[in-house]
């Protein structure tokens, strides 16, 4: 068991890497001791985010050098999605604790390799699924588990948001780098579906396309090929049906995420970033409504430290505890793989205009 201080390395210091740095700054006992990114501009962002703590962090020109340095107890992988397997190899070999950003990998072969390697180590491997840790979402999940809606039957998730942001070398504009939007962006939501239903997906149907965003963009003569809107339905083994409604050209939406669970006793909604939980029990036709509403507060320091409604801060507290032997691993490599598997099925479904059975993918 480690002491109170945990030494962190970061591989990939772009926007998400910087968000991790700002959250580690308010995580007790966390110190950033190593950075690795081949892009000088990204290293500059990280050292700026570290401020007067930058002197404690050694910059390495490769993940291999960082892994061999002996300067880290844990490493955060926030490099481009398609690099994750290559980045993880030396980190596994060095016996380090790992927090790997979502999606854990962009192909199922790489996911399976990661699951196998994670099973061979006694170190923590944690897939970063921040949306679990948004306080309103966490409260929503807890109410469902407490029986507030009775037996869950229907789950719907709406994300209406802005387009994909610009990334270094524009890597996120092409399915070959991201696994596709349904993997890159939506693995968060497929992870939430698994967590909330307590079951595994058996079939997936996705209708989606790139209809508005990126159509006039060209990179090396190529046009982006990423979905910017879709409806995805997922049937789970326990009979629950789930729906994901995604639009990436709805920048003006009041709430970016709206999640609804309907059980045999009530309906429950959570609205983010508003933070409202709305509970509506079944009262019978034309009877007076009995809707209750409360707002889940979020620590202001956590909100200010990132762009995921405080979730990265709360995730880090749990990961840090697991590294110190003071808590369990809550999001495993297998969790990461299963979210990618549903996203992969959705991508196939959207391209081939058909239902995809999870058994086709080996699940």
VODO-734442 format. One record per residue (C-alpha): residue in three letters; x, y, z. Coordinates in steps of 0.25 Angstrom, whole numbers, padded with zeros to 4 digits. Layout:
site r->ALA&c1->X&c2->Y&c3->Z $
...
This chain:
site r->UNK&c1->0000&c2->0000&c3->0000 $
site r->UNK&c1->0005&c2->0014&c3->-0004 $
site r->UNK&c1->0006&c2->0025&c3->0006 $
site r->UNK&c1->-0002&c2->0038&c3->0005 $
site r->UNK&c1->0006&c2->0043&c3->-0007 $
site r->UNK&c1->0004&c2->0037&c3->-0021 $
site r->UNK&c1->0014&c2->0041&c3->-0032 $
site r->UNK&c1->0007&c2->0043&c3->-0046 $
site r->UNK&c1->0012&c2->0043&c3->-0060 $
site r->UNK&c1->0003&c2->0047&c3->-0072 $
site r->UNK&c1->0004&c2->0042&c3->-0086 $
site r->UNK&c1->-0003&c2->0051&c3->-0095 $
site r->UNK&c1->-0004&c2->0066&c3->-0090 $
site r->UNK&c1->-0014&c2->0072&c3->-0099 $
site r->UNK&c1->-0028&c2->0077&c3->-0095 $
site r->UNK&c1->-0032&c2->0065&c3->-0087 $
site r->UNK&c1->-0018&c2->0063&c3->-0081 $
site r->UNK&c1->-0018&c2->0077&c3->-0076 $
site r->UNK&c1->-0032&c2->0075&c3->-0070 $
site r->UNK&c1->-0025&c2->0063&c3->-0062 $
site r->UNK&c1->-0014&c2->0072&c3->-0057 $
site r->UNK&c1->-0024&c2->0083&c3->-0052 $
site r->UNK&c1->-0032&c2->0072&c3->-0044 $
site r->UNK&c1->-0019&c2->0066&c3->-0039 $
site r->UNK&c1->-0016&c2->0080&c3->-0033 $
site r->UNK&c1->-0028&c2->0079&c3->-0024 $
site r->UNK&c1->-0026&c2->0064&c3->-0021 $
site r->UNK&c1->-0019&c2->0062&c3->-0007 $
site r->UNK&c1->-0006&c2->0055&c3->-0008 $
site r->UNK&c1->-0005&c2->0056&c3->-0023 $
site r->UNK&c1->0008&c2->0061&c3->-0030 $
site r->UNK&c1->0011&c2->0061&c3->-0045 $
site r->UNK&c1->0025&c2->0056&c3->-0047 $
site r->UNK&c1->0026&c2->0053&c3->-0062 $
site r->UNK&c1->0020&c2->0057&c3->-0075 $
site r->UNK&c1->0022&c2->0051&c3->-0089 $
site r->UNK&c1->0016&c2->0056&c3->-0102 $
site r->UNK&c1->0023&c2->0057&c3->-0115 $
site r->UNK&c1->0016&c2->0071&c3->-0118 $
site r->UNK&c1->0024&c2->0082&c3->-0112 $
site r->UNK&c1->0011&c2->0091&c3->-0112 $
site r->UNK&c1->0004&c2->0081&c3->-0103 $
site r->UNK&c1->0016&c2->0080&c3->-0093 $
site r->UNK&c1->0015&c2->0095&c3->-0093 $
site r->UNK&c1->0000&c2->0094&c3->-0089 $
site r->UNK&c1->0003&c2->0084&c3->-0078 $
site r->UNK&c1->0015&c2->0092&c3->-0072 $
site r->UNK&c1->0006&c2->0105&c3->-0072 $
site r->UNK&c1->-0005&c2->0097&c3->-0065 $
site r->UNK&c1->0005&c2->0092&c3->-0054 $
site r->UNK&c1->0009&c2->0106&c3->-0052 $
site r->UNK&c1->0019&c2->0107&c3->-0040 $
site r->UNK&c1->0018&c2->0092&c3->-0039 $
site r->UNK&c1->0024&c2->0090&c3->-0053 $
site r->UNK&c1->0038&c2->0089&c3->-0047 $
site r->UNK&c1->0035&c2->0075&c3->-0041 $
site r->UNK&c1->0031&c2->0069&c3->-0054 $
site r->UNK&c1->0042&c2->0063&c3->-0063 $
site r->UNK&c1->0038&c2->0063&c3->-0078 $
site r->UNK&c1->0041&c2->0051&c3->-0086 $
site r->UNK&c1->0042&c2->0049&c3->-0101 $
site r->UNK&c1->0035&c2->0035&c3->-0101 $
site r->UNK&c1->0026&c2->0027&c3->-0092 $
site r->UNK&c1->0036&c2->0016&c3->-0091 $
site r->UNK&c1->0046&c2->0026&c3->-0085 $
site r->UNK&c1->0035&c2->0031&c3->-0075 $
site r->UNK&c1->0031&c2->0017&c3->-0072 $
site r->UNK&c1->0046&c2->0013&c3->-0069 $
site r->UNK&c1->0049&c2->0026&c3->-0061 $
site r->UNK&c1->0044&c2->0021&c3->-0047 $
site r->UNK&c1->0038&c2->0034&c3->-0045 $
site r->UNK&c1->0023&c2->0030&c3->-0045 $
site r->UNK&c1->0014&c2->0021&c3->-0037 $
site r->UNK&c1->0002&c2->0023&c3->-0046 $
site r->UNK&c1->0001&c2->0028&c3->-0061 $
site r->UNK&c1->-0011&c2->0035&c3->-0068 $
site r->UNK&c1->-0012&c2->0031&c3->-0082 $
site r->UNK&c1->-0019&c2->0043&c3->-0090 $
site r->UNK&c1->-0012&c2->0041&c3->-0103 $
site r->UNK&c1->-0020&c2->0039&c3->-0116 $
site r->UNK&c1->-0029&c2->0027&c3->-0116 $
site r->UNK&c1->-0022&c2->0019&c3->-0126 $
site r->UNK&c1->-0009&c2->0020&c3->-0119 $
site r->UNK&c1->-0014&c2->0014&c3->-0106 $
site r->UNK&c1->-0010&c2->0000&c3->-0108 $
site r->UNK&c1->0004&c2->0004&c3->-0112 $
site r->UNK&c1->0005&c2->0014&c3->-0100 $
site r->UNK&c1->0000&c2->0003&c3->-0090 $
site r->UNK&c1->0010&c2->-0007&c3->-0094 $
site r->UNK&c1->0022&c2->-0001&c3->-0087 $
site r->UNK&c1->0013&c2->0004&c3->-0075 $
site r->UNK&c1->0009&c2->-0010&c3->-0073 $
site r->UNK&c1->0023&c2->-0016&c3->-0074 $
site r->UNK&c1->0027&c2->-0005&c3->-0063 $
site r->UNK&c1->0017&c2->-0010&c3->-0053 $
site r->UNK&c1->0010&c2->0004&c3->-0052 $
site r->UNK&c1->-0004&c2->0007&c3->-0048 $
site r->UNK&c1->-0012&c2->0012&c3->-0060 $
site r->UNK&c1->-0023&c2->0022&c3->-0062 $
site r->UNK&c1->-0027&c2->0020&c3->-0077 $
site r->UNK&c1->-0036&c2->0030&c3->-0084 $
site r->UNK&c1->-0048&c2->0025&c3->-0092 $
site r->UNK&c1->-0049&c2->0019&c3->-0101 $
site r->UNK&c1->-0040&c2->0009&c3->-0095 $
site r->UNK&c1->-0036&c2->0005&c3->-0110 $
site r->UNK&c1->-0042&c2->0007&c3->-0123 $
site r->UNK&c1->-0042&c2->-0008&c3->-0128 $
site r->UNK&c1->-0048&c2->-0020&c3->-0121 $
site r->UNK&c1->-0035&c2->-0027&c3->-0123 $
site r->UNK&c1->-0027&c2->-0017&c3->-0115 $
site r->UNK&c1->-0038&c2->-0016&c3->-0105 $
site r->UNK&c1->-0037&c2->-0031&c3->-0102 $
site r->UNK&c1->-0021&c2->-0030&c3->-0102 $
site r->UNK&c1->-0023&c2->-0019&c3->-0091 $
site r->UNK&c1->-0033&c2->-0027&c3->-0083 $
site r->UNK&c1->-0023&c2->-0039&c3->-0083 $
site r->UNK&c1->-0011&c2->-0031&c3->-0079 $
site r->UNK&c1->-0019&c2->-0024&c3->-0068 $
site r->UNK&c1->-0023&c2->-0038&c3->-0062 $
site r->UNK&c1->-0008&c2->-0041&c3->-0061 $
site r->UNK&c1->-0004&c2->-0030&c3->-0052 $
site r->UNK&c1->-0007&c2->-0027&c3->-0037 $
site r->UNK&c1->-0007&c2->-0012&c3->-0041 $
site r->UNK&c1->-0019&c2->-0003&c3->-0043 $
site r->UNK&c1->-0024&c2->-0002&c3->-0057 $
site r->UNK&c1->-0036&c2->0008&c3->-0058 $
site r->UNK&c1->-0044&c2->0012&c3->-0070 $
site r->UNK&c1->-0047&c2->0027&c3->-0069 $
site r->UNK&c1->-0062&c2->0028&c3->-0071 $
site r->UNK&c1->-0064&c2->0042&c3->-0065 $
site r->UNK&c1->-0079&c2->0042&c3->-0067 $
site r->UNK&c1->-0081&c2->0032&c3->-0056 $
site r->UNK&c1->-0076&c2->0042&c3->-0047 $
site r->UNK&c1->-0084&c2->0055&c3->-0050 $
site r->UNK&c1->-0091&c2->0057&c3->-0037 $
site r->UNK&c1->-0105&c2->0058&c3->-0043 $
site r->UNK&c1->-0103&c2->0045&c3->-0051 $
site r->UNK&c1->-0098&c2->0038&c3->-0039 $
site r->UNK&c1->-0110&c2->0042&c3->-0031 $
site r->UNK&c1->-0119&c2->0038&c3->-0042 $
site r->UNK&c1->-0112&c2->0024&c3->-0042 $
site r->UNK&c1->-0113&c2->0023&c3->-0027 $
site r->UNK&c1->-0128&c2->0026&c3->-0027 $
site r->UNK&c1->-0131&c2->0016&c3->-0038 $
site r->UNK&c1->-0123&c2->0006&c3->-0029 $
site r->UNK&c1->-0131&c2->0010&c3->-0017 $
site r->UNK&c1->-0144&c2->0006&c3->-0024 $
site r->UNK&c1->-0149&c2->0020&c3->-0026 $
site r->UNK&c1->-0156&c2->0016&c3->-0040 $
site r->UNK&c1->-0159&c2->0001&c3->-0037 $
site r->UNK&c1->-0154&c2->-0009&c3->-0047 $
site r->UNK&c1->-0146&c2->-0001&c3->-0058 $
site r->UNK&c1->-0151&c2->-0004&c3->-0072 $
site r->UNK&c1->-0147&c2->0007&c3->-0081 $
site r->UNK&c1->-0135&c2->0016&c3->-0081 $
site r->UNK&c1->-0132&c2->0028&c3->-0091 $
site r->UNK&c1->-0120&c2->0037&c3->-0092 $
site r->UNK&c1->-0120&c2->0050&c3->-0100 $
site r->UNK&c1->-0107&c2->0057&c3->-0103 $
site r->UNK&c1->-0110&c2->0070&c3->-0111 $
site r->UNK&c1->-0097&c2->0077&c3->-0112 $
site r->UNK&c1->-0086&c2->0084&c3->-0120 $
site r->UNK&c1->-0077&c2->0078&c3->-0131 $
site r->UNK&c1->-0064&c2->0071&c3->-0128 $
site r->UNK&c1->-0053&c2->0080&c3->-0124 $
site r->UNK&c1->-0041&c2->0082&c3->-0132 $
site r->UNK&c1->-0030&c2->0072&c3->-0128 $
site r->UNK&c1->-0015&c2->0072&c3->-0131 $
site r->UNK&c1->-0013&c2->0067&c3->-0145 $
site r->UNK&c1->-0028&c2->0066&c3->-0147 $
site r->UNK&c1->-0028&c2->0052&c3->-0143 $
site r->UNK&c1->-0042&c2->0052&c3->-0138 $
site r->UNK&c1->-0048&c2->0054&c3->-0151 $
site r->UNK&c1->-0046&c2->0040&c3->-0156 $
site r->UNK&c1->-0052&c2->0027&c3->-0152 $
site r->UNK&c1->-0039&c2->0020&c3->-0154 $
site r->UNK&c1->-0033&c2->0028&c3->-0142 $
site r->UNK&c1->-0045&c2->0028&c3->-0133 $
site r->UNK&c1->-0053&c2->0015&c3->-0135 $
site r->UNK&c1->-0064&c2->0024&c3->-0140 $
site r->UNK&c1->-0073&c2->0034&c3->-0132 $
site r->UNK&c1->-0081&c2->0023&c3->-0126 $
site r->UNK&c1->-0068&c2->0018&c3->-0120 $
site r->UNK&c1->-0061&c2->0031&c3->-0118 $
site r->UNK&c1->-0072&c2->0039&c3->-0112 $
site r->UNK&c1->-0083&c2->0030&c3->-0108 $
site r->UNK&c1->-0075&c2->0019&c3->-0101 $
site r->UNK&c1->-0078&c2->0028&c3->-0088 $
site r->UNK&c1->-0093&c2->0026&c3->-0091 $
site r->UNK&c1->-0092&c2->0011&c3->-0094 $
site r->UNK&c1->-0084&c2->0010&c3->-0081 $
site r->UNK&c1->-0095&c2->0017&c3->-0073 $
site r->UNK&c1->-0106&c2->0008&c3->-0080 $
site r->UNK&c1->-0098&c2->-0005&c3->-0075 $
site r->UNK&c1->-0096&c2->0001&c3->-0061 $
site r->UNK&c1->-0111&c2->0006&c3->-0059 $
site r->UNK&c1->-0117&c2->-0007&c3->-0065 $
site r->UNK&c1->-0108&c2->-0016&c3->-0058 $
site r->UNK&c1->-0108&c2->-0025&c3->-0071 $
site r->UNK&c1->-0101&c2->-0027&c3->-0084 $
site r->UNK&c1->-0105&c2->-0023&c3->-0098 $
site r->UNK&c1->-0110&c2->-0034&c3->-0107 $
site r->UNK&c1->-0114&c2->-0026&c3->-0120 $
site r->UNK&c1->-0112&c2->-0012&c3->-0125 $
site r->UNK&c1->-0118&c2->-0004&c3->-0136 $
site r->UNK&c1->-0113&c2->0010&c3->-0140 $
site r->UNK&c1->-0118&c2->0020&c3->-0150 $
site r->UNK&c1->-0107&c2->0031&c3->-0152 $
site r->UNK&c1->-0099&c2->0039&c3->-0162 $
site r->UNK&c1->-0091&c2->0051&c3->-0164 $
site r->UNK&c1->-0101&c2->0061&c3->-0168 $
site r->UNK&c1->-0097&c2->0075&c3->-0164 $
site r->UNK&c1->-0083&c2->0076&c3->-0157 $
site r->UNK&c1->-0069&c2->0075&c3->-0165 $
site r->UNK&c1->-0075&c2->0073&c3->-0178 $
site r->UNK&c1->-0067&c2->0085&c3->-0184 $
site r->UNK&c1->-0054&c2->0081&c3->-0177 $
site r->UNK&c1->-0042&c2->0074&c3->-0184 $
site r->UNK&c1->-0030&c2->0068&c3->-0178 $
site r->UNK&c1->-0020&c2->0064&c3->-0188 $
site r->UNK&c1->-0031&c2->0063&c3->-0198 $
site r->UNK&c1->-0039&c2->0055&c3->-0190 $
site r->UNK&c1->-0053&c2->0058&c3->-0184 $
site r->UNK&c1->-0056&c2->0054&c3->-0170 $
site r->UNK&c1->-0065&c2->0042&c3->-0168 $
site r->UNK&c1->-0070&c2->0043&c3->-0154 $
site r->UNK&c1->-0085&c2->0042&c3->-0150 $
site r->UNK&c1->-0091&c2->0055&c3->-0145 $
site r->UNK&c1->-0105&c2->0050&c3->-0141 $
site r->UNK&c1->-0111&c2->0037&c3->-0138 $
site r->UNK&c1->-0122&c2->0029&c3->-0131 $
site r->UNK&c1->-0117&c2->0016&c3->-0125 $
site r->UNK&c1->-0126&c2->0005&c3->-0118 $
site r->UNK&c1->-0120&c2->-0005&c3->-0109 $
site r->UNK&c1->-0127&c2->-0018&c3->-0104 $
site r->UNK&c1->-0121&c2->-0023&c3->-0091 $
site r->UNK&c1->-0121&c2->-0038&c3->-0087 $
site r->UNK&c1->-0130&c2->-0034&c3->-0075 $
site r->UNK&c1->-0141&c2->-0028&c3->-0084 $
site r->UNK&c1->-0138&c2->-0014&c3->-0082 $
site r->UNK&c1->-0138&c2->-0005&c3->-0094 $
site r->UNK&c1->-0129&c2->0007&c3->-0096 $
site r->UNK&c1->-0128&c2->0018&c3->-0106 $
site r->UNK&c1->-0117&c2->0028&c3->-0109 $
site r->UNK&c1->-0121&c2->0041&c3->-0116 $
site r->UNK&c1->-0109&c2->0048&c3->-0121 $
site r->UNK&c1->-0108&c2->0062&c3->-0128 $
site r->UNK&c1->-0094&c2->0069&c3->-0129 $
site r->UNK&c1->-0100&c2->0081&c3->-0136 $
site r->UNK&c1->-0109&c2->0085&c3->-0124 $
site r->UNK&c1->-0100&c2->0095&c3->-0118 $
site r->UNK&c1->-0111&c2->0104&c3->-0112 $
site r->UNK&c1->-0118&c2->0093&c3->-0104 $
site r->UNK&c1->-0121&c2->0097&c3->-0090 $
site r->UNK&c1->-0116&c2->0084&c3->-0084 $
site r->UNK&c1->-0105&c2->0076&c3->-0091 $
site r->UNK&c1->-0109&c2->0062&c3->-0085 $
site r->UNK&c1->-0124&c2->0058&c3->-0081 $
site r->UNK&c1->-0125&c2->0044&c3->-0076 $
site r->UNK&c1->-0139&c2->0037&c3->-0073 $
site r->UNK&c1->-0141&c2->0024&c3->-0066 $
site r->UNK&c1->-0156&c2->0019&c3->-0066 $
site r->UNK&c1->-0160&c2->0007&c3->-0057 $
site r->UNK&c1->-0173&c2->0001&c3->-0053 $
site r->UNK&c1->-0175&c2->0011&c3->-0042 $
site r->UNK&c1->-0169&c2->0024&c3->-0047 $
site r->UNK&c1->-0161&c2->0032&c3->-0056 $
site r->UNK&c1->-0148&c2->0039&c3->-0052 $
site r->UNK&c1->-0140&c2->0050&c3->-0060 $
site r->UNK&c1->-0127&c2->0056&c3->-0059 $
site r->UNK&c1->-0123&c2->0069&c3->-0066 $
site r->UNK&c1->-0108&c2->0073&c3->-0067 $
site r->UNK&c1->-0103&c2->0083&c3->-0065 $
site r->UNK&c1->-0115&c2->0089&c3->-0059 $
site r->UNK&c1->-0113&c2->0078&c3->-0048 $
site r->UNK&c1->-0128&c2->0075&c3->-0046 $
site r->UNK&c1->-0134&c2->0061&c3->-0042 $
site r->UNK&c1->-0149&c2->0060&c3->-0046 $
site r->UNK&c1->-0157&c2->0049&c3->-0040 $
site r->UNK&c1->-0171&c2->0046&c3->-0045 $
site r->UNK&c1->-0178&c2->0034&c3->-0039 $
site r->UNK&c1->-0190&c2->0027&c3->-0046 $
site r->UNK&c1->-0203&c2->0033&c3->-0041 $
site r->UNK&c1->-0213&c2->0028&c3->-0051 $
site r->UNK&c1->-0220&c2->0035&c3->-0062 $
site r->UNK&c1->-0224&c2->0050&c3->-0059 $
site r->UNK&c1->-0220&c2->0049&c3->-0045 $
site r->UNK&c1->-0212&c2->0061&c3->-0039 $
site r->UNK&c1->-0198&c2->0060&c3->-0042 $
site r->UNK&c1->-0188&c2->0058&c3->-0031 $
site r->UNK&c1->-0175&c2->0062&c3->-0037 $
site r->UNK&c1->-0163&c2->0065&c3->-0028 $
site r->UNK&c1->-0151&c2->0073&c3->-0033 $
site r->UNK&c1->-0137&c2->0075&c3->-0026 $
site r->UNK&c1->-0124&c2->0081&c3->-0031 $
site r->UNK&c1->-0111&c2->0073&c3->-0028 $
site r->UNK&c1->-0100&c2->0082&c3->-0024 $
site r->UNK&c1->-0086&c2->0081&c3->-0029 $
site r->UNK&c1->-0073&c2->0086&c3->-0022 $
site r->UNK&c1->-0069&c2->0099&c3->-0029 $
site r->UNK&c1->-0055&c2->0095&c3->-0029 $
site r->UNK&c1->-0058&c2->0082&c3->-0036 $
site r->UNK&c1->-0066&c2->0090&c3->-0046 $
site r->UNK&c1->-0055&c2->0100&c3->-0049 $
site r->UNK&c1->-0045&c2->0089&c3->-0051 $
site r->UNK&c1->-0050&c2->0083&c3->-0064 $
site r->UNK&c1->-0061&c2->0083&c3->-0074 $
site r->UNK&c1->-0069&c2->0070&c3->-0070 $
site r->UNK&c1->-0078&c2->0076&c3->-0059 $
site r->UNK&c1->-0068&c2->0072&c3->-0048 $
site r->UNK&c1->-0067&c2->0058&c3->-0051 $
site r->UNK&c1->-0052&c2->0057&c3->-0053 $
site r->UNK&c1->-0049&c2->0062&c3->-0039 $
site r->UNK&c1->-0058&c2->0051&c3->-0033 $
site r->UNK&c1->-0052&c2->0040&c3->-0042 $
site r->UNK&c1->-0038&c2->0044&c3->-0038 $
site r->UNK&c1->-0042&c2->0043&c3->-0023 $
site r->UNK&c1->-0047&c2->0029&c3->-0025 $
site r->UNK&c1->-0035&c2->0025&c3->-0034 $
site r->UNK&c1->-0025&c2->0031&c3->-0024 $
site r->UNK&c1->-0032&c2->0023&c3->-0013 $
site r->UNK&c1->-0031&c2->0010&c3->-0021 $
site r->UNK&c1->-0016&c2->0013&c3->-0024 $
site r->UNK&c1->-0013&c2->0014&c3->-0009 $
site r->UNK&c1->-0021&c2->0001&c3->-0006 $
site r->UNK&c1->-0032&c2->0009&c3->0001 $
site r->UNK&c1->-0043&c2->0006&c3->-0009 $
site r->UNK&c1->-0047&c2->-0003&c3->-0021 $
site r->UNK&c1->-0045&c2->-0002&c3->-0036 $
site r->UNK&c1->-0059&c2->0003&c3->-0040 $
site r->UNK&c1->-0057&c2->0003&c3->-0055 $
site r->UNK&c1->-0049&c2->-0008&c3->-0061 $
site r->UNK&c1->-0043&c2->-0011&c3->-0074 $
site r->UNK&c1->-0054&c2->-0021&c3->-0077 $
site r->UNK&c1->-0064&c2->-0009&c3->-0074 $
site r->UNK&c1->-0056&c2->-0001&c3->-0084 $
site r->UNK&c1->-0056&c2->-0013&c3->-0094 $
site r->UNK&c1->-0071&c2->-0015&c3->-0093 $
site r->UNK&c1->-0074&c2->0000&c3->-0096 $
site r->UNK&c1->-0066&c2->-0001&c3->-0108 $
site r->UNK&c1->-0073&c2->-0014&c3->-0113 $
site r->UNK&c1->-0086&c2->-0007&c3->-0112 $
site r->UNK&c1->-0081&c2->0005&c3->-0120 $
site r->UNK&c1->-0074&c2->-0004&c3->-0130 $
site r->UNK&c1->-0088&c2->-0011&c3->-0132 $
site r->UNK&c1->-0094&c2->0003&c3->-0134 $
site r->UNK&c1->-0084&c2->0007&c3->-0144 $
site r->UNK&c1->-0086&c2->-0006&c3->-0152 $
site r->UNK&c1->-0101&c2->-0004&c3->-0151 $
site r->UNK&c1->-0101&c2->0010&c3->-0156 $
site r->UNK&c1->-0092&c2->0007&c3->-0168 $
site r->UNK&c1->-0099&c2->-0006&c3->-0172 $
site r->UNK&c1->-0114&c2->-0002&c3->-0168 $
site r->UNK&c1->-0117&c2->-0014&c3->-0160 $
site r->UNK&c1->-0118&c2->-0020&c3->-0146 $
site r->UNK&c1->-0105&c2->-0025&c3->-0140 $
site r->UNK&c1->-0105&c2->-0036&c3->-0130 $
site r->UNK&c1->-0094&c2->-0035&c3->-0120 $
site r->UNK&c1->-0092&c2->-0050&c3->-0122 $
site r->UNK&c1->-0086&c2->-0046&c3->-0136 $
site r->UNK&c1->-0075&c2->-0039&c3->-0129 $
site r->UNK&c1->-0072&c2->-0050&c3->-0119 $
site r->UNK&c1->-0080&c2->-0045&c3->-0107 $
